[in-house]
Amino acid sequence: MVPNAKGLRPGKNTRVYAQVIDPSKLMARSSVVICGGGHSTIMDAISMGKPIISVPDMFHFEQESNANQLQALGFGTRIDYNTSEPIIEELILDHSTNRAIHKRMETMAKLAKEIDGGKRMVELASELKPKKKK
C-alpha cells in the first residue's frame, strides 16, 4: 500500500493501491508493508510481524515520529516522497529477506498475540466506564 499511489506501476511481485478500506487481509498476505506513517497501520503491521517501509506525510509530526521510531527499533525503514524507485526496490528486497528484521518482527507478532492488546483495551475501557446511578 502506498499513499498517493496514483501513477505508480505494479511490479512482478508488487501491487499498488491508492486507497484500501480494510488493509488487514492484504497485510496478512504481504511480506513487506509500505504505508504512510499513521499509528494504526504501523501497529497492525507490527502485530502481524510484517516489516515496514513508511512514507510519512511531510510536516505531520505524529507520522514522522512513528516512522522514526519504527526505524530506530529495527522494524523497517522511513523513506520520503523523493526516494527513488531503485532504492525502494532495494528496500523491499532487503526487508522481505533480512533475517534480523524478520526475527524482530516475529517476536513482536508473538508478543501482540500473547497480550491481545485489542481485547485488553476493551476490558480496561469497561472497567473505567462510569457506573449508572440507580
C-alpha positions as CSV (number, residue, x, y, z in Angstrom):
1,M,0.0,0.0,0.0
2,V,1.4,3.3,-1.0
3,P,-0.1,6.7,-0.1
4,N,-0.8,8.9,-3.1
5,A,-0.1,5.9,-5.3
6,K,-1.7,7.5,-8.4
7,G,0.5,6.7,-11.4
8,L,2.7,4.1,-9.8
9,R,3.2,0.9,-11.6
10,P,2.9,-2.5,-10.0
11,G,5.9,-4.8,-10.4
12,K,6.1,-8.5,-10.8
13,N,5.5,-9.3,-7.2
14,T,4.0,-5.9,-6.2
15,R,0.5,-4.5,-6.1
16,V,-0.2,-0.7,-5.8
17,Y,-3.3,0.6,-4.1
18,A,-4.2,4.3,-3.8
19,Q,-6.6,3.5,-1.0
20,V,-7.6,0.4,1.0
21,I,-10.6,0.3,3.2
22,D,-9.5,-2.8,5.2
23,P,-5.8,-3.4,4.8
24,S,-5.6,-6.3,7.3
25,K,-6.2,-9.0,4.6
26,L,-3.6,-7.5,2.3
27,M,-1.1,-7.1,5.1
28,A,-1.6,-10.8,6.2
29,R,-0.5,-11.9,2.6
30,S,2.3,-9.4,2.3
31,S,6.0,-9.9,3.1
32,V,6.5,-6.1,3.5
33,V,4.1,-3.3,4.2
34,I,4.7,0.1,2.5
35,C,2.4,2.6,4.1
36,G,2.1,6.2,5.4
37,G,3.2,6.9,8.9
38,G,-0.2,6.6,10.7
39,H,-0.2,4.8,14.0
40,S,-3.0,2.3,13.2
41,T,-1.4,0.9,10.0
42,I,2.1,0.7,11.6
43,M,0.8,-1.1,14.7
44,D,-1.3,-3.5,12.6
45,A,1.8,-4.4,10.5
46,I,3.9,-4.8,13.7
47,S,1.3,-7.0,15.3
48,M,1.3,-9.2,12.2
49,G,5.1,-9.4,12.1
50,K,5.5,-7.5,8.8
51,P,8.5,-5.3,8.1
52,I,7.5,-1.8,7.2
53,I,8.6,0.8,4.8
54,S,7.0,4.0,6.0
55,V,6.4,7.1,3.9
56,P,5.1,9.7,6.4
57,D,3.3,12.8,5.3
58,M,5.7,15.8,5.4
59,F,5.3,18.1,8.4
60,H,2.9,15.6,10.0
61,F,4.6,15.3,13.4
62,E,2.9,12.1,14.5
63,Q,3.6,10.2,11.3
64,E,7.2,11.4,11.2
65,S,7.7,10.4,14.8
66,N,6.1,6.9,14.2
67,A,8.3,6.3,11.1
68,N,11.4,7.4,13.0
69,Q,10.6,5.1,15.9
70,L,10.0,2.1,13.7
71,Q,13.3,2.6,12.0
72,A,15.1,3.1,15.4
73,L,13.6,-0.1,16.7
74,G,14.7,-2.0,13.6
75,F,11.1,-2.8,12.4
76,G,11.6,-1.2,9.0
77,T,12.7,2.0,7.2
78,R,11.5,5.5,6.9
79,I,11.6,7.0,3.4
80,D,10.1,10.1,1.9
81,Y,8.3,11.1,-1.3
82,N,11.6,11.8,-3.1
83,T,13.0,8.3,-2.5
84,S,13.9,6.8,-5.9
85,E,12.2,3.6,-7.3
86,P,15.6,1.7,-7.3
87,I,16.1,2.5,-3.6
88,I,12.5,1.4,-2.8
89,E,13.0,-1.8,-4.8
90,E,16.2,-2.5,-2.8
91,L,14.5,-1.9,0.5
92,I,11.6,-4.2,-0.4
93,L,14.1,-7.0,-1.3
94,D,16.1,-6.4,1.9
95,H,13.0,-6.2,4.2
96,S,11.5,-9.3,2.7
97,T,14.7,-11.4,3.1
98,N,16.5,-9.8,6.1
99,R,16.6,-12.4,8.9
100,A,17.3,-9.9,11.6
101,I,14.3,-7.8,10.7
102,H,12.1,-11.0,10.5
103,K,13.3,-12.2,13.9
104,R,12.4,-8.9,15.5
105,M,9.0,-8.8,13.7
106,E,8.2,-12.4,14.7
107,T,9.0,-11.5,18.3
108,M,6.6,-8.5,18.1
109,A,3.8,-10.6,16.5
110,K,4.2,-13.2,19.2
111,L,4.0,-10.5,22.0
112,A,1.0,-8.9,20.3
113,K,-0.8,-12.3,20.2
114,E,0.1,-13.1,23.9
115,I,-1.1,-9.8,25.3
116,D,-4.1,-9.5,22.9
117,G,-3.9,-5.7,23.1
118,G,-7.3,-5.0,21.5
119,K,-9.1,-7.3,23.9
120,R,-7.2,-5.8,26.9
121,M,-8.1,-2.3,25.8
122,V,-11.8,-3.2,25.8
123,E,-11.5,-4.7,29.2
124,L,-9.8,-1.6,30.6
125,A,-12.4,0.7,29.0
126,S,-15.2,-1.3,30.5
127,E,-13.5,-1.0,33.9
128,L,-13.3,2.8,33.5
129,K,-16.8,3.2,32.3
130,P,-18.9,5.4,34.6
131,K,-21.4,3.5,36.7
132,K,-25.0,4.3,36.1
133,K,-26.8,5.9,39.0
134,K,-29.8,3.9,40.4
